[in-house]
Amino acid sequence: MNINVYTESTPNPATMKFIVNKLLINGSADYATKESAEKSPFAKELYKFSFVNGVFFASNFVTITKTDGSEWADVEPIMKEFVKGAVESELKIQLDEQPEEANFEGSETEVKIQQILHDYVRPAVEQDGGAISYRSFNEGVVTVELRGSCSGCPSSTITLKAGIENLLKRMVPEVTEVVSEAL
């Protein structure tokens, strides 16, 4: 299979989405620090580049966060070539392959919230190179975790409040607020 890599910018100017024409991972994997990449041969190799400051994998893409002192114009061609080679040589993303399953737990309301996040919010957030995880529901407040390009993105607060919170309040009357867990 001939691997093609193309890029998409994300709402976060520090991150770029590198999309390939092959499924990389079921679910997602976030390696926000060099230390966390120890279990990922692919992420570990990416962190060898001095300008790489974050790595996130989901379905058919890897989102790379660059350091402040580097420019996408300089590093994008290098990253495209690296990602192409890594995918072609089948460099593993995770040593212990355990795909994230969509099995929802909790009360009827919690399951409904998780289903909405999975069906409506996750695909939209993945489009922007990020991921969202349900953490808890307590006294009307839904806590989620934002990863990938969403982590530290200037517009993630707007996404969270105007998008996700409004959607959940409309579909699940018990929800009063949505907050993001700080990483």
C-alpha distance (Angstrom), angle and dihedral (degrees) to the residues before:
residue distance angle dihedral
M1 . . .
N2 3.78 . .
I3 3.80 108.6 .
N4 3.79 117.0 -140.4
V5 3.79 121.9 -167.2
Y6 3.77 124.3 -163.9
T7 3.76 130.5 171.2
E8 3.78 135.3 -132.9
S9 3.75 126.3 -170.6
T10 3.80 116.7 -126.6
P11 3.82 130.7 -146.9
N12 3.82 85.6 -98.9
P13 3.85 107.4 76.7
A14 3.82 91.1 -153.6
T15 3.81 93.0 60.3
M16 3.79 133.7 67.1
K17 3.79 127.1 -170.2
F18 3.83 116.0 -133.9
I19 3.80 108.2 -161.3
V20 3.81 124.0 -165.3
N21 3.80 131.7 -168.7
K22 3.81 92.3 -117.6
L23 3.82 135.6 71.1
L24 3.81 107.2 -103.2
I25 3.80 101.7 178.9
N26 3.80 141.4 -2.1
G27 3.79 104.5 -124.0
S28 3.80 117.1 -7.9
A29 3.80 142.7 -69.2
D30 3.79 125.2 -154.3
Y31 3.81 122.5 -157.9
A32 3.79 101.1 177.1
T33 3.82 93.3 165.3
K34 3.79 136.3 38.2
E35 3.83 89.0 -117.6
S36 3.81 93.0 54.8
A37 3.84 89.8 55.2
E38 3.82 93.3 70.9
K39 3.83 91.4 100.3
S40 3.82 92.9 48.4
P41 3.82 118.7 70.9
F42 3.85 89.2 -170.0
A43 3.83 95.0 50.8
K44 3.82 91.5 41.4
E45 3.82 89.9 57.3
L46 3.82 91.2 47.5
Y47 3.82 90.7 53.3
K48 3.81 89.0 58.1
F49 3.82 85.5 76.4
S50 3.81 106.5 86.9
F51 3.81 92.5 -140.2
V52 3.85 95.7 56.2
N53 3.81 111.8 104.7
G54 3.83 102.6 163.7
V55 3.81 140.1 10.9
F56 3.79 128.1 -160.0
F57 3.83 128.2 174.3
A58 3.83 128.2 -162.3
S59 3.82 131.3 159.9
N60 3.84 105.1 -48.0
F61 3.80 102.4 -7.7
V62 3.77 146.7 64.3
T63 3.79 119.5 -147.4
I64 3.79 113.0 -150.4
T65 3.80 123.5 -163.1
K66 3.80 114.9 -154.4
T67 3.79 130.2 -150.8
D68 3.81 119.1 -100.8
G69 3.81 95.0 -108.6
S70 3.81 95.9 58.4
E71 3.80 131.8 79.8
W72 3.82 125.6 -139.8
A73 3.80 89.7 -135.4
D74 3.81 88.3 64.3
V75 3.81 101.4 38.9
E76 3.82 104.4 32.5
P77 3.85 96.2 80.0
I78 3.83 90.7 47.9
M79 3.82 91.7 49.9
K80 3.82 93.3 46.2
E81 3.80 90.3 53.9
F82 3.80 92.6 45.4
V83 3.84 93.9 48.3
K84 3.83 90.6 48.4
G85 3.82 91.6 51.4
A86 3.80 93.7 44.2
V87 3.83 92.6 51.0
E88 3.83 92.5 44.8
S89 3.81 91.4 51.4
E90 3.85 88.8 45.9
L91 3.80 94.1 -123.1
K92 3.81 105.0 -171.0
I93 3.80 120.3 -111.0
Q94 3.79 94.0 -160.5
L95 3.79 129.4 19.0
D96 3.80 92.4 -152.9
E97 3.80 101.6 46.8
Q98 3.80 105.3 -149.6
P99 3.79 110.3 152.6
E100 3.78 118.3 -148.0
E101 3.77 107.3 -106.8
A102 3.76 122.9 -152.2
N103 3.80 97.6 -125.7
F104 3.77 112.2 143.0
E105 3.78 124.1 -152.9
G106 3.78 137.3 -173.6
S107 3.78 136.6 49.0
E108 3.80 122.8 -15.0
T109 3.83 89.1 -96.6
E110 3.83 92.5 49.6
V111 3.80 92.1 50.0
K112 3.83 89.9 49.1
I113 3.85 90.7 50.8
Q114 3.81 92.1 48.5
Q115 3.82 91.4 47.9
I116 3.84 91.5 52.0
L117 3.82 91.7 47.3
H118 3.82 89.7 49.2
D119 3.82 97.6 44.5
Y120 3.81 103.0 36.0
V121 3.79 111.5 15.5
R122 3.83 103.4 37.0
P123 3.85 95.6 58.8
A124 3.82 91.5 49.6
V125 3.80 93.6 46.6
E126 3.84 90.4 47.2
Q127 3.81 88.5 53.5
D128 3.80 86.7 63.6
G129 3.81 93.0 47.5
G130 3.78 97.8 -100.4
A131 3.78 143.5 99.0
I132 3.77 138.3 -137.4
S133 3.79 127.6 -151.2
Y134 3.78 128.2 -167.3
R135 3.81 111.6 -124.9
S136 3.82 108.2 169.9
F137 3.80 149.8 -31.0
N138 3.79 117.2 -139.8
E139 3.82 128.2 164.3
G140 3.81 93.8 -23.0
V141 3.82 95.6 -43.9
V142 3.80 119.0 115.7
T143 3.80 114.5 -158.4
V144 3.81 117.8 -157.0
E145 3.79 134.7 174.9
L146 3.81 120.3 -133.2
R147 3.82 118.4 -153.5
G148 3.79 139.9 172.1
S149 3.80 114.7 25.6
C150 3.84 89.9 -9.3
S151 3.79 91.1 66.1
G152 3.78 105.6 93.4
C153 3.80 94.2 -3.2
P154 3.81 113.9 147.9
S155 3.82 92.5 -135.7
S156 3.83 97.1 45.3
T157 3.83 91.6 93.3
I158 3.80 90.0 55.6
T159 3.83 90.3 46.8
L160 3.78 89.8 49.5
K161 3.82 97.8 47.1
A162 3.81 104.0 30.4
G163 3.79 97.7 33.9
I164 3.78 114.4 26.1
E165 3.82 98.3 28.2
N166 3.82 93.5 48.5
L167 3.82 92.0 47.1
L168 3.81 93.7 49.6
K169 3.83 93.9 43.9
R170 3.81 89.1 52.3
M171 3.82 95.5 46.4
V172 3.83 99.8 34.4
P173 3.83 111.9 36.9
E174 3.82 91.3 -165.5
V175 3.83 90.6 67.9
T176 3.82 114.5 94.9
E177 3.81 101.3 165.4
V178 3.83 143.1 4.5
V179 3.80 120.0 -145.3
S180 3.78 132.9 -179.4
E181 3.76 121.9 -125.8
A182 3.81 110.4 -126.2
L183 3.79 113.2 -120.9
